[in-house]
Structure formats: C-alpha cells, structure tokens
Amino acid sequence: MDRITPERLESLLDAVRGVRVLVVGDVMLDVYLRGGATRISPEAPVPVVQVLEEWLALGGAANVAANIVSLGAKCVLAGVVGDDVQGDRLRRTLEEAGISAEGLVMAPERPTTVKTRVLVRHQQVARYDRESESDADAATESGLVAAIERLLGEVDVVAVEDYNKGVLTRRVIETALGRSRPHGLPTVVDPKARYFFEYRGATVFKPNLGELAAALRETVPYHDAAWLGATRERLGCDHLLLTLGEEGMALTSKDGSTVRVPATARAVYDVSGAGDTVTAVVATTLAAGASAAEAAVLANIAAGIEVGKAGVATVSLDELRDAIRERFEAGDRQP
C-alpha cells in the first residue's frame, strides 16, 4: 500500500460530511442502570443495587448508525422494533441522535431488543436481555424488504450489521446486497454465524478472528496471504477485512493484494462497540472515495479511540482528525 499523506486523509474526512448511509440490521436499545451496593439480599446471595442513575444508548446496528452521524455523515436505519414501550424509546433516542428511522418496521409479535446493564460504580454486575432470535415472520420480512428497496436510491453506501437476532434473513440479505449492485452502491458487511456464507457479493466483508474461525471450523492462519486470498474467494467478497483485536487488521483484496494494518497503540479501557465503529468508518469513507486500504487504516485509528472509552461509544470526526494529526506530528508517516 502506498503511504498515506495527511492531506489525503483530510480530504477524505471532509468528503464524509456529504455521505448518506443506509444501515440494515439488528437494532437494539442499551439501558444502563448505575448505583451503589452496600448489602447482600436476604432472599439470595446477590448484591442489592440501589439505582441512582439510568441512561439509554443505541446498540447493534443502531450503534453503527450513531457512529456514522458522529462522523458527520447522514444515516437512515432499516430494521425491526416491537410494538412496545422500548420501541418508542428507541425511536426517540434515534431522533435525538439525528438518525432517520424511516426504514424501521414494527413487528407486533416480537419484542424490541433491549440489553440492560446493571453497574455498581463502574463495574458491571449483571446484564439481562429481552429479545427474540427467531427469523422475522413473512409480513415483517416483506415490510423490511420494501423499506430497503425504497431507500437504496437515496444513499451512497449500505452497511449490514448482523447480530443473529433474526432480522437479516436470507431474503433481506439478498435484497440489501443484490439490489445495491444496480445502484452502484458499495456494501460493507459485519457478519454473524447464522448466515455467515450468505453474503456473497459484498464489497467489504468484515468478520473478527473468532467469527471467521468458528464459521470455517478451523484455525485461521492470518499471516498467510495465500490462505487469506483463497478464503476471500470462498466468501465471494471484493475485500476481506479481518479484525484481529490487539494485532490490528488484515485486508486481502480481489486484485491479489494483502495489507496488514497494525493496531493503534492506545490504552484499552473497553472493547465493547469497537466493531460497530469499524463498520461505520469503513462504510462512510468508502463512499467518500477511500480505497479499501485507506478505509481500513482510518477505521483502525477510530477503533483505537473507541476502545479507550467506557462502554459502547461513538467516535467523532474531530476525534478522528486529531488522532491522525497526532500520529503524523509524532513522525509516523503511515497511520
């Protein structure tokens, strides 16, 4: 990969402001309850948490959308929510974040996916989930397909975020990827196990090391460029972007090239949501004119910022710009 100049990165970040992204996938509402615990319950050997604070955050595909608008791009979200109070809370949270909920479909037979975390000071002591993992029924699926088809003509890129919650059925996947091609839209996929091999035709396919190893049922020799190239062909994508945690990323492309992107050296506080940040940055920068390698470099820097924050967090355009400048000023000519 040719060395990236700060001027080139600045140009890409400026262009992000004009990008419109469609995010398709499993939307979630994250609820945080924080308080103190000074005694053990007489009913069971568990702490009694006196809740002093509650706040909401966007999770899953909705967190990808939150990262996109934090970068200065525009985003519309397509997914499924229940006909319940939590669905209303999720819609309000999306509106407050500046994310269009035009593509959300209400499914009365399903609950809105909610993950509630209980914290004592800054330590998580419990999490309870309310969700359905079964595939959406035919009516809900048809509503989501119609929403995706309607919105494709209004965006520059499609990001697909799969959390195995039943929203991304084979038909929805086929629509999101197959119908994007006539529009000339790049597609970025963050997969999960259930339909891992159904995403053929994606521009960028972005599993992490554990997900790829589990799907292939073998050890992943990610230092082997030939193996990565063969795996990319098997998955049927233009670019395979394998995220490796503290070892950074490996990118292998249709042209036969393989690029290693070393992890950004930052203190790791919490890795929650880092994958969502990577998906958001890759999608927006690709649409802004970045190559896959440039998008991977920018996403890697953004992930380094995100893991330095507590909980699921977003990365702003200014934070990303400042991190890039810091690296160049420190004499690192290749972020």
The 8 nearest C-alpha neighbors of each residue, nearest first, counted from 0:
[[1, 2, 258, 292, 3, 256, 257, 293],
 [2, 0, 3, 333, 4, 292, 293, 258],
 [1, 3, 333, 0, 4, 332, 334, 293],
 [2, 4, 333, 1, 7, 5, 8, 332],
 [3, 5, 7, 6, 2, 8, 332, 333],
 [6, 4, 8, 7, 9, 3, 327, 324],
 [5, 7, 9, 4, 8, 10, 3, 11],
 [6, 8, 10, 4, 5, 9, 11, 3],
 [9, 7, 11, 5, 10, 6, 12, 4],
 [10, 8, 6, 12, 7, 11, 5, 13],
 [9, 11, 7, 13, 8, 12, 6, 14],
 [12, 10, 14, 8, 13, 9, 287, 7],
 [11, 13, 9, 15, 14, 10, 8, 316],
 [12, 14, 10, 11, 15, 16, 9, 17],
 [13, 15, 11, 287, 16, 12, 17, 10],
 [16, 14, 12, 18, 287, 17, 13, 72],
 [17, 15, 72, 71, 14, 18, 13, 12],
 [16, 18, 15, 14, 72, 19, 73, 287],
 [19, 17, 72, 15, 16, 73, 155, 287],
 [20, 18, 73, 154, 155, 74, 72, 17],
 [21, 19, 74, 156, 154, 157, 155, 73],
 [20, 22, 157, 75, 74, 76, 158, 154],
 [23, 21, 158, 76, 159, 157, 77, 20],
 [24, 22, 77, 159, 78, 76, 160, 158],
 [25, 23, 160, 78, 60, 161, 159, 167],
 [24, 26, 60, 162, 59, 166, 78, 161],
 [27, 25, 60, 61, 59, 78, 24, 58],
 [28, 26, 58, 112, 59, 113, 57, 61],
 [27, 29, 113, 57, 58, 89, 56, 112],
 [28, 30, 56, 114, 58, 55, 57, 113],
 [29, 31, 115, 55, 54, 114, 116, 28],
 [30, 32, 116, 54, 53, 115, 117, 55],
 [33, 31, 53, 117, 52, 118, 116, 50],
 [34, 32, 118, 52, 50, 119, 117, 51],
 [35, 33, 50, 51, 119, 49, 48, 120],
 [34, 36, 119, 49, 48, 120, 37, 50],
 [37, 35, 48, 47, 38, 46, 49, 119],
 [36, 38, 35, 47, 39, 46, 48, 49],
 [39, 37, 36, 47, 46, 40, 48, 45],
 [40, 38, 46, 45, 47, 44, 41, 37],
 [39, 41, 42, 47, 43, 45, 46, 44],
 [42, 40, 43, 39, 44, 45, 38, 47],
 [41, 43, 40, 44, 45, 39, 47, 46],
 [44, 42, 45, 40, 41, 39, 46, 47],
 [45, 43, 40, 39, 46, 42, 41, 47],
 [44, 46, 39, 43, 40, 47, 42, 41],
 [47, 45, 39, 40, 38, 36, 48, 44],
 [46, 48, 40, 36, 39, 38, 49, 45],
 [49, 47, 36, 35, 50, 34, 46, 119],
 [48, 50, 34, 35, 51, 36, 47, 33],
 [51, 49, 34, 33, 52, 48, 32, 35],
 [52, 50, 34, 33, 49, 53, 35, 32],
 [51, 53, 33, 50, 32, 34, 54, 31],
 [54, 52, 32, 31, 33, 51, 55, 30],
 [55, 53, 31, 30, 52, 56, 32, 29],
 [54, 56, 30, 29, 31, 57, 28, 53],
 [57, 55, 29, 28, 30, 58, 54, 92],
 [56, 58, 62, 28, 61, 29, 27, 55],
 [59, 57, 62, 27, 61, 28, 29, 60],
 [58, 60, 26, 61, 62, 27, 25, 63],
 [59, 61, 26, 63, 160, 62, 25, 24],
 [60, 62, 64, 26, 58, 57, 59, 63],
 [63, 61, 58, 65, 57, 64, 59, 60],
 [62, 64, 275, 60, 66, 61, 279, 65],
 [63, 65, 61, 67, 62, 66, 74, 60],
 [64, 66, 62, 67, 63, 68, 69, 61],
 [67, 65, 69, 313, 63, 64, 68, 279],
 [66, 68, 64, 70, 69, 279, 65, 72],
 [67, 69, 71, 72, 70, 65, 66, 73],
 [70, 68, 315, 66, 71, 67, 65, 314],
 [71, 69, 316, 315, 67, 68, 72, 66],
 [70, 72, 16, 68, 69, 316, 15, 67],
 [73, 71, 16, 68, 18, 67, 15, 70],
 [74, 72, 19, 68, 20, 18, 71, 67],
 [75, 73, 20, 98, 19, 21, 64, 99],
 [74, 76, 99, 21, 98, 100, 22, 20],
 [75, 77, 22, 100, 102, 21, 99, 23],
 [78, 76, 102, 23, 103, 22, 24, 75],
 [79, 77, 103, 24, 23, 25, 26, 104],
 [78, 80, 104, 103, 105, 106, 166, 26],
 [81, 79, 111, 105, 86, 106, 104, 82],
 [80, 82, 111, 110, 106, 109, 107, 83],
 [83, 81, 107, 105, 106, 86, 80, 110],
 [82, 84, 86, 81, 85, 87, 110, 111],
 [85, 83, 87, 86, 88, 82, 81, 111],
 [84, 86, 88, 87, 83, 89, 111, 113],
 [85, 87, 89, 83, 88, 84, 111, 80],
 [86, 88, 84, 90, 85, 89, 91, 83],
 [89, 87, 85, 91, 86, 90, 92, 84],
 [88, 90, 86, 92, 87, 91, 28, 85],
 [89, 91, 93, 87, 92, 88, 94, 86],
 [92, 90, 94, 88, 93, 89, 95, 87],
 [91, 93, 89, 95, 94, 90, 88, 96],
 [94, 92, 96, 90, 98, 91, 95, 89],
 [93, 95, 91, 97, 96, 92, 98, 90],
 [94, 96, 92, 93, 97, 91, 98, 90],
 [97, 95, 93, 94, 98, 92, 65, 68],
 [96, 98, 94, 95, 93, 99, 68, 74],
 [99, 97, 93, 96, 74, 94, 75, 100],
 [98, 100, 75, 101, 76, 74, 97, 94],
 [101, 99, 76, 102, 103, 75, 98, 90],
 [100, 102, 99, 103, 75, 76, 77, 146],
 [101, 103, 77, 146, 76, 100, 78, 104],
 [104, 102, 78, 77, 79, 100, 101, 76],
 [103, 105, 79, 143, 78, 80, 142, 106],
 [104, 106, 80, 81, 79, 82, 107, 103],
 [105, 107, 81, 108, 109, 139, 80, 82],
 [108, 106, 82, 81, 109, 105, 110, 83],
 [107, 109, 106, 110, 81, 82, 136, 105],
 [110, 108, 81, 106, 107, 131, 111, 80],
 [111, 109, 81, 130, 112, 131, 80, 108],
 [110, 112, 81, 80, 86, 113, 85, 130],
 [113, 111, 130, 27, 129, 110, 28, 114],
 [114, 112, 28, 129, 27, 128, 29, 111],
 [113, 115, 128, 29, 127, 30, 28, 129],
 [116, 114, 30, 127, 126, 31, 29, 128],
 [115, 117, 126, 31, 125, 32, 30, 118],
 [116, 118, 32, 125, 123, 124, 33, 126],
 [119, 117, 123, 33, 122, 124, 120, 121],
 [120, 118, 35, 34, 122, 33, 121, 123],
 [119, 121, 122, 118, 34, 35, 33, 123],
 [122, 120, 119, 118, 123, 33, 309, 34],
 [123, 121, 118, 119, 120, 124, 117, 33],
 [122, 124, 118, 117, 125, 119, 121, 116],
 [125, 123, 118, 117, 122, 119, 126, 116],
 [126, 124, 117, 123, 116, 127, 118, 115],
 [127, 125, 116, 115, 117, 128, 114, 124],
 [126, 128, 115, 114, 116, 125, 129, 113],
 [129, 127, 114, 113, 130, 115, 126, 112],
 [128, 130, 113, 112, 114, 127, 110, 131],
 [131, 129, 112, 110, 128, 111, 113, 132],
 [130, 132, 133, 164, 109, 110, 112, 129],
 [131, 133, 164, 165, 163, 134, 130, 166],
 [134, 132, 165, 131, 135, 164, 166, 163],
 [135, 133, 165, 166, 168, 136, 132, 164],
 [134, 136, 165, 166, 140, 139, 133, 137],
 [135, 137, 139, 138, 140, 134, 141, 106],
 [136, 138, 140, 139, 141, 135, 142, 134],
 [139, 137, 141, 140, 136, 142, 135, 106],
 [138, 140, 142, 141, 136, 137, 135, 106],
 [139, 141, 137, 143, 138, 142, 135, 136],
 [142, 140, 144, 138, 143, 139, 137, 145],
 [143, 141, 139, 145, 140, 144, 138, 146],
 [142, 144, 146, 140, 145, 141, 104, 147],
 [145, 143, 141, 147, 146, 142, 171, 140],
 [144, 146, 148, 142, 143, 147, 149, 141],
 [147, 145, 143, 149, 102, 144, 148, 150],
 [148, 146, 144, 150, 149, 145, 151, 143],
 [149, 147, 145, 146, 151, 150, 144, 178],
 [150, 148, 146, 147, 151, 145, 152, 153],
 [149, 151, 147, 153, 152, 148, 146, 154],
 [152, 150, 153, 148, 154, 149, 147, 179],
 [151, 153, 150, 154, 149, 182, 148, 155],
 [152, 154, 151, 150, 155, 19, 149, 21],
 [155, 153, 19, 20, 151, 156, 152, 21],
 [154, 156, 19, 286, 20, 184, 18, 157],
 [157, 155, 184, 20, 185, 286, 154, 186],
 [158, 156, 186, 21, 20, 22, 187, 185],
 [157, 159, 22, 187, 186, 188, 21, 23],
 [160, 158, 188, 23, 24, 22, 187, 189],
 [159, 161, 24, 189, 60, 23, 188, 158],
 [162, 160, 190, 24, 191, 163, 25, 189],
 [161, 163, 164, 25, 191, 160, 59, 190],
 [164, 162, 165, 161, 191, 193, 132, 192],
 [165, 163, 132, 162, 166, 25, 131, 133],
 [166, 164, 134, 133, 132, 135, 163, 167],
 [167, 165, 135, 168, 164, 25, 134, 24],
 [168, 166, 171, 165, 172, 24, 169, 161],
 [167, 169, 171, 170, 166, 172, 165, 134],
 [170, 168, 172, 171, 173, 167, 197, 194],
 [169, 171, 173, 168, 172, 174, 140, 144],
 [172, 170, 174, 168, 173, 169, 167, 144],
 [173, 171, 169, 175, 174, 170, 167, 168],
 [174, 172, 170, 177, 176, 171, 175, 169],
 [173, 175, 171, 177, 178, 172, 176, 170],
 [176, 174, 172, 173, 178, 177, 171, 179],
 [177, 175, 179, 173, 174, 178, 172, 201],
 [178, 176, 174, 173, 179, 180, 175, 200],
 [177, 179, 174, 180, 176, 175, 181, 148],
 [180, 178, 184, 176, 182, 177, 181, 175],
 [179, 181, 183, 182, 178, 177, 184, 176],
 [182, 180, 183, 179, 178, 184, 177, 151],
 [181, 183, 180, 179, 184, 152, 178, 151],
 [184, 182, 180, 181, 179, 185, 155, 156],
 [183, 185, 156, 179, 182, 180, 155, 186],
 [184, 186, 156, 202, 157, 183, 187, 286],
 [187, 185, 157, 202, 201, 158, 156, 203],
 [186, 188, 203, 158, 202, 282, 204, 159],
 [189, 187, 159, 204, 190, 205, 158, 203],
 [188, 190, 205, 160, 206, 161, 159, 204],
 [191, 189, 161, 195, 188, 206, 160, 192],
 [190, 192, 161, 195, 162, 193, 163, 194],
 [191, 193, 195, 194, 214, 190, 210, 163],
 [194, 192, 195, 191, 163, 196, 190, 214],
 [193, 195, 197, 196, 192, 191, 169, 198],
 [194, 196, 192, 197, 191, 193, 190, 198],
 [195, 197, 194, 198, 234, 199, 214, 193],
 [198, 196, 194, 195, 199, 169, 172, 173],
 [197, 199, 196, 201, 200, 195, 172, 234],
 [200, 198, 235, 201, 197, 236, 234, 196],
 [199, 201, 236, 235, 198, 202, 176, 237],
 [202, 200, 236, 186, 203, 199, 198, 204],
 [201, 203, 237, 186, 185, 236, 187, 238],
 [204, 202, 187, 238, 201, 239, 237, 188],
 [203, 205, 188, 239, 240, 187, 201, 236],
 [204, 206, 240, 189, 241, 188, 239, 203],
 [207, 205, 241, 210, 189, 190, 211, 204],
 [206, 208, 242, 210, 241, 209, 243, 211],
 [207, 209, 211, 210, 243, 212, 242, 241],
 [210, 208, 212, 211, 207, 213, 206, 214],
 [209, 211, 213, 207, 212, 208, 206, 214],
 [210, 212, 214, 208, 213, 209, 206, 215],
 [211, 213, 209, 215, 217, 210, 214, 216],
 [214, 212, 216, 210, 211, 215, 209, 217],
 [213, 215, 211, 216, 212, 210, 192, 195],
 [214, 216, 212, 217, 213, 211, 218, 219],
 [217, 215, 213, 214, 212, 218, 211, 219],
 [216, 218, 215, 212, 219, 213, 214, 211],
 [217, 219, 212, 220, 216, 215, 213, 211],
 [218, 220, 221, 212, 217, 208, 211, 215],
 [221, 219, 222, 223, 218, 226, 227, 224],
 [220, 222, 223, 219, 227, 249, 224, 226],
 [223, 221, 220, 224, 227, 249, 226, 219],
 [224, 222, 226, 221, 225, 220, 227, 228],
 [225, 223, 227, 226, 228, 257, 222, 221],
 [224, 226, 228, 227, 223, 229, 230, 255],
 [227, 225, 229, 223, 228, 224, 230, 220],
 [226, 228, 230, 224, 225, 229, 231, 223],
 [229, 227, 225, 231, 230, 226, 251, 224],
 [228, 230, 226, 232, 231, 227, 225, 233],
 [231, 229, 233, 227, 232, 228, 226, 234],
 [230, 232, 228, 234, 233, 229, 239, 236],
 [231, 233, 235, 229, 230, 234, 228, 236],
 [232, 234, 230, 231, 235, 229, 236, 228],
 [235, 233, 231, 232, 236, 199, 230, 196],
 [234, 236, 199, 232, 233, 200, 231, 237],
 [237, 235, 201, 200, 238, 202, 234, 199],
 [236, 238, 202, 253, 252, 203, 201, 239],
 [237, 239, 252, 203, 236, 251, 202, 240],
 [240, 238, 204, 251, 231, 250, 203, 241],
 [241, 239, 250, 205, 249, 204, 238, 242],
 [240, 242, 249, 207, 206, 248, 205, 239],
 [243, 241, 248, 207, 244, 208, 247, 240],
 [242, 244, 247, 246, 248, 208, 207, 245],
 [245, 243, 246, 247, 242, 262, 248, 207],
 [244, 246, 247, 262, 243, 261, 263, 264],
 [247, 245, 243, 244, 262, 261, 248, 242],
 [246, 248, 262, 261, 243, 245, 260, 244],
 [249, 247, 242, 260, 243, 241, 259, 261],
 [248, 250, 259, 241, 258, 240, 260, 242],
 [251, 249, 240, 258, 257, 239, 241, 259],
 [252, 250, 257, 239, 238, 256, 228, 258],
 [253, 251, 238, 254, 256, 255, 237, 239],
 [252, 254, 237, 255, 238, 251, 256, 231],
 [253, 255, 252, 256, 251, 237, 257, 238],
 [256, 254, 253, 252, 257, 228, 251, 225],
 [255, 257, 252, 254, 251, 258, 253, 250],
 [256, 258, 251, 250, 224, 252, 255, 259],
 [257, 259, 250, 249, 251, 260, 256, 0],
 [260, 258, 249, 248, 261, 250, 257, 247],
 [259, 261, 248, 247, 249, 258, 296, 262],
 [262, 260, 247, 246, 259, 263, 248, 299],
 [263, 261, 247, 246, 245, 264, 260, 299],
 [262, 264, 303, 265, 300, 261, 299, 247],
 [263, 265, 262, 266, 303, 245, 261, 267],
 [266, 264, 263, 303, 267, 307, 304, 306],
 [265, 267, 307, 268, 264, 306, 303, 304],
 [268, 266, 307, 306, 269, 265, 270, 303],
 [267, 269, 307, 306, 308, 309, 266, 270],
 [268, 270, 306, 309, 271, 267, 310, 308],
 [269, 271, 306, 273, 272, 268, 267, 305],
 [272, 270, 311, 269, 273, 310, 306, 274],
 [271, 273, 311, 275, 274, 270, 276, 312],
 [274, 272, 276, 302, 275, 270, 271, 305],
 [273, 275, 277, 276, 272, 278, 302, 271],
 [276, 274, 63, 278, 272, 273, 277, 279],
 [275, 277, 273, 279, 274, 278, 66, 280],
 [276, 278, 298, 274, 280, 275, 279, 281],
 [279, 277, 275, 281, 276, 280, 282, 274],
 [278, 280, 276, 282, 63, 67, 277, 281],
 [279, 281, 298, 277, 283, 282, 278, 284],
 [280, 282, 294, 278, 284, 279, 283, 298],
 [283, 281, 279, 285, 280, 284, 187, 278],
 [282, 284, 286, 280, 285, 281, 15, 279],
 [283, 285, 287, 286, 289, 281, 282, 294],
 [286, 284, 289, 288, 287, 282, 283, 281],
 [285, 287, 283, 284, 288, 156, 155, 282],
 [286, 288, 284, 14, 15, 285, 289, 11],
 [289, 287, 285, 286, 284, 290, 11, 14],
 [290, 288, 285, 284, 293, 294, 287, 291],
 [289, 291, 293, 292, 294, 285, 288, 284],
 [290, 292, 294, 293, 295, 289, 285, 238],
 [293, 291, 295, 290, 294, 296, 250, 258],
 [294, 292, 290, 296, 295, 291, 289, 297],
 [293, 295, 281, 291, 297, 292, 296, 284],
 [296, 294, 298, 292, 293, 297, 299, 291],
 [295, 297, 299, 293, 298, 294, 292, 300],
 [296, 298, 294, 300, 299, 295, 301, 293],
 [299, 297, 277, 301, 295, 280, 300, 296],
 [298, 300, 296, 302, 297, 301, 295, 303],
 [299, 301, 303, 297, 298, 302, 263, 296],
 [302, 300, 298, 304, 303, 299, 319, 297],
 [303, 301, 305, 299, 304, 273, 300, 298],
 [302, 304, 300, 301, 263, 305, 306, 265],
 [303, 305, 301, 302, 307, 306, 300, 314],
 [306, 304, 302, 307, 308, 303, 273, 314],
 [307, 305, 270, 269, 267, 308, 303, 304],
 [306, 308, 268, 267, 305, 304, 266, 269],
 [309, 307, 306, 305, 268, 269, 310, 312],
 [308, 310, 269, 268, 311, 307, 312, 306],
 [311, 309, 271, 269, 312, 308, 272, 270],
 [310, 312, 272, 271, 309, 313, 58, 273],
 [313, 311, 310, 305, 272, 308, 314, 309],
 [312, 314, 66, 315, 305, 69, 65, 276],
 [315, 313, 66, 305, 69, 318, 301, 316],
 [316, 314, 69, 70, 318, 317, 319, 313],
 [315, 317, 70, 319, 318, 320, 71, 69],
 [316, 318, 320, 315, 319, 321, 70, 314],
 [319, 317, 321, 315, 320, 316, 322, 314],
 [318, 320, 316, 322, 317, 321, 301, 323],
 [319, 321, 317, 323, 318, 322, 316, 324],
 [320, 322, 324, 318, 323, 319, 317, 325],
 [323, 321, 325, 319, 324, 320, 318, 326],
 [322, 324, 320, 326, 325, 321, 319, 327],
 [325, 323, 321, 327, 326, 322, 328, 320],
 [326, 324, 322, 328, 323, 327, 329, 321],
 [327, 325, 329, 323, 331, 324, 328, 322],
 [326, 328, 331, 330, 324, 329, 325, 332],
 [329, 327, 325, 330, 326, 324, 331, 323],
 [330, 328, 326, 327, 331, 325, 324, 332],
 [329, 331, 327, 328, 332, 326, 325, 333],
 [332, 330, 327, 326, 333, 329, 334, 328],
 [333, 331, 327, 330, 334, 2, 4, 3],
 [332, 334, 331, 2, 3, 327, 4, 326],
 [333, 332, 331, 296, 326, 323, 300, 327]]
